[in-house]
Amino acid sequence: MYNSLMEINLLPGEVLEELYGDKKIIQNVNLYRFTSDSVLLSKFVRGKKGDVVADFCAGSGIVGLHFLCLNTHIKNVTLFEMQPSLSDMSARTIAFDGFENATAICTRVQDIGAQYNGAFSLVLCNPPYERGGFDNITYEKAICRKEITITLAEILTVAARTLKFGGRIAIINRADRLAELIYGLKSRSLEPKRIQFVSGTAGGKPYLVMVEATKGGKEGVEILPAAVN
């Protein structure tokens, strides 16, 4: 573990931001930076003792590492991110904060190997959930926001493959894609169990939705009060 802020090499554009308590996370002002929906997702689902957790489309690691801070009783968390620059920031954050039960792996979610089949009891995912082109943003930022390199269907297929029976997925997406999300989950034997909408103001129209689903679970879903973000 690094002993002081002076012992970590920050690359051009990188800053240390608050993660949780005395923990810090490396962000780059020139690349995609995490938003509040990542923190919402990490708080949405509770970890169980001994959980083996995967964070798909991990970016710089905010969802998985914040979840780890909130759930110190889990076994470990593995951060899967395809962009080397973001995955490297995750790895250096893990080293800086001394997370002994966290690992960063640079790979496309679609390329997660067969050795992980049935390996996880929980998958977290804050995916790119917009459609469309680049909209005058860089490629590196665009693929974090938009379904350019991966689709929702591909994410759910890999989640179903890598979750053990009874394992859970917690995912966030646009509220207007709820029907697509529910269909995608159920068609892969991932049964929705908890749903929470997210609004910008109290009583406002939801713009995001978070869903927790269980592999092989029975039908029956709990609708939670809307969160305000």
C-alpha positions in Angstrom: 0.0 0.0 0.0 1.2 3.5 -0.7 2.0 5.5 2.4 1.4 9.0 1.2 -0.1 11.0 -1.7 3.5 11.8 -2.8 4.2 8.1 -3.5 1.7 7.7 -6.4 2.5 8.7 -9.9 -0.4 10.6 -11.4 -0.3 10.9 -15.1 -1.2 14.1 -17.0 -4.8 15.1 -16.4 -5.1 12.7 -13.4 -6.4 13.8 -10.0 -7.3 12.0 -6.7 -10.9 12.4 -5.7 -12.8 11.1 -2.7 -14.1 7.6 -2.9 -15.3 6.7 0.6 -13.9 7.7 4.0 -10.1 8.0 3.7 -10.1 6.1 0.4 -9.3 8.0 -2.9 -9.9 7.2 -6.5 -7.9 8.2 -9.5 -9.8 10.2 -12.2 -8.6 11.8 -15.4 -10.2 15.2 -16.3 -9.6 14.4 -20.0 -11.3 11.1 -20.0 -14.7 9.8 -18.9 -15.3 10.6 -15.2 -17.8 8.7 -13.0 -21.2 10.3 -12.4 -23.7 10.0 -9.5 -25.6 7.1 -11.1 -22.5 4.9 -10.4 -22.8 5.7 -6.7 -26.5 5.1 -6.7 -26.0 1.6 -8.2 -23.3 0.7 -5.6 -25.8 1.6 -2.8 -28.8 0.0 -4.5 -27.8 -3.6 -3.8 -26.4 -5.1 -0.6 -23.5 -7.5 -0.5 -23.8 -10.8 1.2 -21.1 -12.4 3.2 -18.6 -14.1 1.0 -20.0 -12.6 -2.3 -17.7 -12.9 -5.3 -18.4 -9.8 -7.2 -17.8 -8.7 -10.8 -18.1 -5.1 -12.0 -18.8 -5.0 -15.8 -17.9 -1.9 -17.8 -16.0 -0.8 -14.7 -14.4 2.4 -16.1 -12.1 3.7 -13.4 -13.6 1.4 -10.8 -16.1 3.6 -9.0 -19.0 1.1 -8.8 -17.0 -1.9 -7.7 -14.7 -0.1 -5.3 -17.4 2.0 -3.7 -19.5 -1.2 -3.3 -16.5 -2.8 -1.6 -16.1 0.1 0.8 -19.8 -0.3 1.7 -19.7 -4.1 2.0 -16.4 -5.1 3.6 -17.8 -8.5 4.3 -17.7 -9.6 0.7 -15.0 -11.9 -0.6 -13.6 -10.0 -3.5 -14.5 -7.8 -6.5 -13.1 -8.0 -10.0 -13.3 -4.9 -12.3 -13.6 -5.7 -16.0 -12.9 -2.7 -18.3 -11.8 -2.6 -21.9 -10.0 0.7 -22.0 -6.4 0.3 -20.9 -6.2 3.9 -19.5 -9.3 3.4 -17.3 -8.3 -0.1 -16.2 -4.8 1.1 -15.3 -6.4 3.9 -13.1 -8.4 1.2 -11.4 -5.3 -0.9 -10.7 -3.4 2.0 -9.3 -6.4 3.1 -7.2 -6.5 -0.5 -5.8 -2.8 -0.3 -4.9 -3.0 3.2 -3.5 -5.9 2.3 -1.2 -4.6 -1.1 -0.3 -7.6 -3.1 -1.5 -6.3 -6.6 -1.1 -9.5 -8.2 -2.4 -9.9 -6.2 -5.6 -8.5 -6.9 -9.0 -8.6 -4.9 -12.3 -8.7 -6.8 -15.6 -8.5 -5.1 -18.9 -10.8 -6.9 -21.3 -14.0 -6.5 -23.2 -16.9 -7.9 -21.3 -17.7 -10.1 -24.3 -14.2 -11.6 -24.0 -14.4 -12.7 -20.3 -13.1 -16.2 -20.4 -14.8 -19.5 -19.7 -12.8 -19.8 -16.4 -15.3 -17.3 -15.0 -18.4 -19.3 -16.0 -20.5 -19.6 -12.8 -17.8 -17.8 -10.9 -19.7 -14.8 -9.5 -22.5 -14.4 -7.0 -23.1 -10.8 -7.9 -22.6 -8.8 -11.1 -22.7 -5.0 -11.0 -23.0 -3.0 -14.2 -23.4 0.7 -15.0 -23.2 0.2 -18.8 -23.2 2.6 -21.7 -27.0 3.1 -22.1 -27.4 5.7 -24.8 -27.8 5.1 -28.5 -26.5 7.3 -31.3 -23.2 8.6 -32.6 -20.3 10.5 -31.1 -22.1 13.9 -30.8 -18.8 15.8 -30.9 -17.2 13.9 -28.0 -14.0 11.8 -28.1 -14.1 8.1 -28.9 -12.9 7.3 -25.4 -15.8 9.1 -23.8 -18.3 8.0 -26.4 -17.8 4.3 -25.7 -18.4 4.9 -22.0 -21.8 6.6 -22.7 -23.1 4.9 -25.9 -23.6 1.4 -27.1 -20.7 1.5 -29.6 -18.5 -1.4 -28.4 -21.1 -3.4 -26.4 -24.9 -3.8 -26.2 -27.3 -4.4 -23.4 -28.0 -7.9 -24.8 -24.3 -8.8 -24.8 -23.9 -7.7 -21.2 -26.9 -9.7 -20.0 -25.7 -12.8 -21.9 -22.3 -12.7 -20.3 -23.8 -12.0 -16.9 -26.1 -15.1 -17.2 -23.0 -17.1 -18.1 -20.7 -16.0 -15.4 -23.3 -15.9 -12.5 -23.8 -19.0 -10.4 -27.3 -20.3 -9.9 -29.0 -18.0 -7.4 -26.5 -15.3 -8.2 -27.6 -11.7 -8.7 -27.1 -8.9 -11.2 -27.7 -5.2 -10.3 -27.8 -3.0 -13.4 -28.8 0.6 -14.1 -30.2 1.9 -17.4 -32.5 4.5 -18.9 -36.0 4.4 -17.6 -37.4 4.3 -21.1 -35.5 1.0 -21.8 -37.2 -0.8 -18.9 -39.2 -3.1 -21.1 -36.1 -4.1 -23.1 -34.2 -4.6 -19.9 -36.8 -6.8 -18.3 -37.3 -8.9 -21.4 -33.5 -9.3 -21.7 -33.2 -10.5 -18.1 -36.1 -12.9 -18.1 -35.2 -14.4 -21.4 -31.8 -15.4 -19.9 -33.4 -16.8 -16.7 -32.4 -13.7 -14.7 -35.6 -13.0 -12.7 -36.2 -9.3 -11.7 -36.6 -9.1 -7.9 -36.2 -5.4 -7.1 -36.8 -2.3 -9.2 -36.1 1.4 -8.3 -36.7 4.3 -10.6 -34.5 7.5 -10.3 -35.8 11.0 -10.7 -34.1 14.4 -10.8 -36.5 15.9 -8.3 -39.0 14.5 -5.8 -42.1 13.5 -7.7 -40.4 14.1 -11.0 -40.5 11.9 -14.1 -38.0 9.0 -13.7 -35.1 9.1 -16.1 -33.1 6.1 -14.9 -34.1 2.7 -13.5 -32.1 0.2 -11.4 -33.0 -3.5 -11.4 -31.7 -6.4 -9.3 -32.4 -9.9 -10.8 -31.6 -13.4 -9.6 -30.4 -16.2 -11.8 -33.1 -18.9 -11.6 -35.2 -16.9 -9.2 -38.9 -17.2 -8.7 -41.3 -14.6 -10.1 -42.2 -11.7 -7.8 -40.7 -8.2 -7.9 -40.5 -5.5 -5.3 -41.0 -1.9 -6.5 -39.0 0.5 -4.3 -39.8 4.2 -3.8 -38.1 6.3 -6.4 -34.7 7.7 -5.6 -33.8 11.3 -6.2 -30.5 12.0 -7.9 
